[in-house]
């Protein structure tokens, strides 16, 4: 039996209200999308929801004890708690450069975690 879900599209600034008819994770119809990106967003949100994630990791010998990091692309939403736990275990040596990979292929997803700023070594 078909179900209906309501979403707000975040693919562009318009924020279209979407009504998605689906059976389990199989999308039947997307109503209210102002563009193709809205339809694609609705399908992805039901079948494989992803989020960008930002956090911090420890820096050994850095000017500050932590460096901010983020996922290079949307990360599978159900795995985010596991990723947060894994990032608590990561330590990188100073200096750290912006966009430096601090965790490659996080949790086997093929998605790298990178530094979002430089972190010089302490003097």
C-alpha positions, 0 to 999 in steps of 0.5 A: 500500500502506498504511503505519503511523506512530506519533505521540504526540498533543500536542493536549492534556495526555493525550499519547495514543499514536496509530497512524495508517494511511495511504497517502502523506499520505491518512489511512485510520484513526487508532487510540488518539485519546482525543478528536477533537483527537487525530484532527485532530492526526494528520491535520494532522501527516501532511498539513501539519505545523506548529510554533510558532517562537520566535527573536530579531530585531535592534533598532536603538537598543534597550536590548538588541540583540535582541528575542524574537519568535514566530509567531502560529500554527503555521508550516509545518514544512518552511519553518522553516529559511527563516524562521530565515534571514529573521529574521536579516535583520530589524531593527526600530527601538526602541521595540518593543511586545509583540505588535508585528508585526515581519515581516508575512506571513512567507514568503507564509504569511499568518502574522505574526511578533510581538514577545513583549516590550517593548523600550524605546529606549536612553537 
